[in-house]
Amino acid sequence: MEQSNFSADAAVVGLGRVGLPLALTLADRGLKVIGIDNDPARLGAIRDGRMPFSESGAQEVLTRVSAAGTLSLDDHVATAAGARHIVLTLGTPSFSHIEIDMRDIRSALDDLLGVLVKGHTLTLRSTVAPGTTEFVAGYLAKHRGFRIGEEVFVAHVPERIAAGRFLAEIDTLPCIVGGVGERSGDVAAELFEAFSAPIVKTTPVQAELAKIWANILRYTNFALPNLLMMDCERYGANVFEVIDLINRDYPRGGIAKPGLTAGTCLRKDFAFSEERSNAPGMLLAVSRVNESVPLFLLEGAKRRLGTLAGRKVAVLGLAFKADTDDERDSLAHKLIRLLERELADVCVHDPHVSGPTATLQAALQDAEAVFLAANHSEFRDPRLLEKLAQACSKHCLVIDPWDCWGAGQVFGYASELATLSGAAS
């Protein structure tokens, strides 16, 4: 297949939360796009014109693209060779012993090796460990003899868009392009010129580091208030009052509020640096802080209520982030498992996730403890306080590390929260 014979402009391998919005927006800009995934249910939903997950505005784009016929679907990676630009948006997990798991990328490369031709561009869109883009280039050169940057082009163009904000940010966030060899950056950038965002060209490893450390920065920034929350519990201080003292009218403040810090990117991406770190253990310590929040909240509840065995406990929220249906690597699941090990009777409600959960009323009814595991906008509604007071037991303990209502209490009783919230406002 010669370059002039490509039947499509772009192929996106992996139609998850990174790949599908990219494929849809490229197709919506008039490009011919091949979308490839090995999940029959996901492909079936897309063929039926239904978004398989929540992404603001994406359903309307899918409807337009389906009508225009600019997106075709397949379940074979090799089909991607029909497009000039091949974009890999595959999962890049880490092994439990702090090592990047390259199996999905290696598998895709092996599927593509026999069908790649001169003129192809292979772009890594998922977050990868430093050196991965050069590895991909070397793999193609080793097994096919391609001159990378002259005959075949390889680049890393990291996804930097927040969950649920793809359409809002794809045209505004600077697009980092790290190309291997002399021309890979220029050629890979051509695909992303379909969007209005400025393109910033750099080396592959700098693109990789920029993405990883953006996530590490957030993960660390969120660990600090979580550790402060634990210190305040130890010393009998109020974490929200201390945060206010730190931040109020102080030019070097800016500490965030605590919460359950998780999600696939934040929980795993630090490992891509830790794998070969010059300060081994530093980022593991950050992870230990965030990972210990569910246990800290549970132990705090036990100090106030005593045993949780046989008590009804409501957990509000399964998603890892406010107002999203994405529950991958959410610490809410860890919290639920810990509560179950205490023999608590756990009832879960989340208005966003696709899986079945109890109704809000059912979750709250006669609950003796309520954990806010996600700060969805529904849970920040003051009317929820009224439902809590009416449905829960008389002395129900509410555990709210997010300070959803401004009551300023990580551990507070439902009967007091409305008064505290009103005083805070």
C-alpha positions, 0 to 999 in steps of 0.5 A: 500500500502506497501513501496515495492509496490510504483509504482513510485519514486517521485510525484510532486504535482503542475507543475508550474515554481517550480514543472515542472522543478523538475519533468522533471529533476528527470525523466531525471535522470532515476527516475519514476515520477508522475506529478500532476496538476489541469490545463488541459491546462498545462497538455495538453501542457506537454502531447504534449511535449511542455513546458507551460512556458519558462525555459532555456533548459527545452524543450530539457529535456521534449523531452527526458523524453517524449521519455523515458516514465519516467514521467506520468501525472494526475490531482488527488492529491491522485494519488501521493500516488503511489510514495514513495516521494511526493513533494508539489510545490503548491502556498503559497500566503499571504492574504492581511492582512498579513497572510499565505494562507494555503488553497492549502496545506490543500487541498492537505493534505486532498486529501492525508490523506486517501491514505498515508501509512507507508514509504511515504515521504512528502516534502514541496518545496514551500516557507512557513511561519515558523512552516508550516512544523511542522504543516503538520507533526502534521496534519498527526499525528493528523488525521492518527496517524502516528509517524513522522520521524519513519513511515511517513517522513516530510521535507521542502526542499526549492526551491532556484533556480532563474527563468530561471536558474533551469538546471544551478543551480540544481546541484550546489546550496546547497540543504537545508533539514529540516526534522521533527523527527529523520529520516525525513531529511535523508529520504527526502534527498535521493530523492535530491541525484539524483542531484550533489548539496551538501545537508545541513541538518537542522531543519524545521524552520531553513530551512523555515527561510533561504528561507524566509530571502534570499528573504527578503534580496534581496527585501530589497537590491533592496528597498534601491536604489529605495528609493535613486532614489526618494531622488535624484529626490527630491534634484535634484541629479543624482541617477546613479552618487550618486551610482557610488560615493558610490561604486567606489573603496570603500570596503563597497559600493555595492548598486545596481541600481534601478528598478521595484522590484517584482515577486511572491517570493519577493512581498509576502515572506516578509509577512511570517515573518511580520505575527508574526514579533518582529518589525512590519511594518519594512518589510512593509516599504520595500514593500511600497518603492518597490511598490511606484516605478511605481507611482514615475515614473509616477509622474516624467513623469507628472512633465516633460510632464504635463498631460498624458491624450490623450498622447500615452505612450509605456510600454516596458516589462511586465515580472517581471525579465529580459529575462523571460516570467514570469509576475506574480506579475510584477509591470509593470501591476501596472504601466499600470493601473496607466497610464490608470487612467491618461487617457493615451493611453497605448501601451505595448510591451514585446518580451518574455511573451506569451500573445499578445502585440504590436510589438516594432515598433507599441508601439514606433510609435509617443509615447510621453513617453516610460517607460522601465518596464523590463530590457530585453536584447533586451531593452539594445541593443543600436540599440533600441535608434535609433528606439526610435529616429526615431519612437517616437515623437520629444520630447519623454520622456524616463523613464529608472530606470534600466539605460539600455544604461548607459546614466545615466538618469532616465528621459531623452529625446530620442533625448539626450539619444544616445549622453549621452549613447555614452559619458557614454561608 
